[in-house]
Amino acid sequence: MIRGIFALALAIACQVSDALSVQQRRLTVYISADMEGIAGISSTDDPLGPRFMTREVNAAIAGAFNAGATRVVVNDAHGSHTNLLQDQLDPRVTLIRGSLKPYGMMEGLDSSFSAVLFVGFHAKARSLGGFAAHTGSGIVADLRINGVSVGEGGMNALYAAWYGVPVAFISGDTLAVTQLGALVPGVVGVAVKTGIWDRAVTTMLPDSAQAAIQRGVERALQGALPRPPAVTRPVSVELEYSTAIYAEVAEGIPGVRRQGYSTVRFSTPDYPAAYRMIRILYRHLQP
């Protein structure tokens, strides 16, 4: 009798172990990397920016693999999208590079991924105390998706949510972490710097920031992942520009309507289409 119970318990333990092993084998991680929220820099023109950015991304990669990831994809998502030093990047990853991609900071993400990590993110436009705070580009004053004001972290988290993938981790400046936490409760955040004014920061030193990021990613992926925010259909977008001239040009695009002095509005049946249009309206629009 005792032997039978022991054998049953052993069999159940093995099944649980096998299930956990399968879960670990299927842990696939997507990293979107920006630069403004990287520790140690007070300007994205700093020649040390690409080096520090690469090291923080490597820290996140190490944390992901330590947590059991078997596949990690990194999207270089700042400015030209050609910042990461490939000869110094962890060779276990796949890299997405180059700015002319339809889904920008989230290019390559789909429902096959288990979790998303944000590295080096910053606060949304007009965030008092945010370092280099902006949304997409300097021409945007505010971006509202289904009535909610979001920055790049928010619009990217909603893109991931469309595919059912949670954002598990964010590093960057203090406000970037706080703002994403309001949209994605339970996300693990590591604030590596705090804005003084728009071009000055109080920052962790790079080595300390990288160690904190690695620990944070491990904690995020080994714990319960957050629930992705809801994305309702149709997707309604309002984009408020810093000056009216951009709204005047944007309303010439079919489906885009003027909504006040410097704001335009449009709606789409799905979020990826909304995301593409948002990028056109802030990145490729020329008056």
C-alpha positions, 0 to 999 in steps of 0.5 A: 500500500505504502509502495503504491502511494509512493509510486503514485506520488513519484509519478505525479512529481515527474509529470509536474517536472515534465510540465515545467520543463516544457513550459521553460522550453517554450519561454520565448522573449522579445526585447524592445530597446530604446536609448533615452532610458539607458543609465549613464547618459544625459544625451542620446548624442553621447558617444558612449550611448551605443556601448551602454545600451548594448550592455544593458540589453545584454544584461536583460538577455542574460536575465532571460536565459537565466530564467529559462528562455530558449529564444530571445529576439532583440529589436533595436528601437531607438532613432536610426534603429542601428545603435546596438554594437553587434560585435558586443551583443550576446550571440544567442539572440536574433537581432532586428535592425533598421528604422524602415520597418512597418511596426517600428519598436515592436517589429517581429512580435507575434503571438508566439512569444511568451513575454516582452521586455522594455529596456532603456525607455523614457516618459511620454511627451510633456512629462514634467521631470522626464528625461528627453520625454517625448512620444515617437518624435518631438512633434507630438504633444499627446497620444490617446488610444481609446481615450487613454493618454500613452507614451511609447511604452503604452502604445507598445504594450498595447501592441503586445496585448493585441497578440496576448503577450504581456510586458513583464519588465521595463527599465528606464527613467523613473517616470517611464517605469511609473507610467507603464506600471499604471497601464500594466499592473504587476510589470517589474520595473527598474528605474536606472535614472531620474530626470532633473530637467529635460537634458539632465539626470541623476543616474545609476552607474552603468555596472550597477544598472546592468546588474539591477536589470539582470536581476529584475528580468530574472524576477519578472520571468520567474514569477507570475506574468502580468495580465495584458491590458484590454484593447477594444475594437474599433481602435480609436486614436487621437494624436495632438501635435505640438503645432497646428501645421502638422494637423493641417497636413495630416488631415489630408490622409484618407480616414484622418479627421481634424479634431480641434486646433492641433489634433487629428483623429482616426479609427481602425478595426485592429491595433496593428493597423492603428500602430502603423498609422500612428508611426506615419503620423509622427515619424514620416509626416512632413509639412 
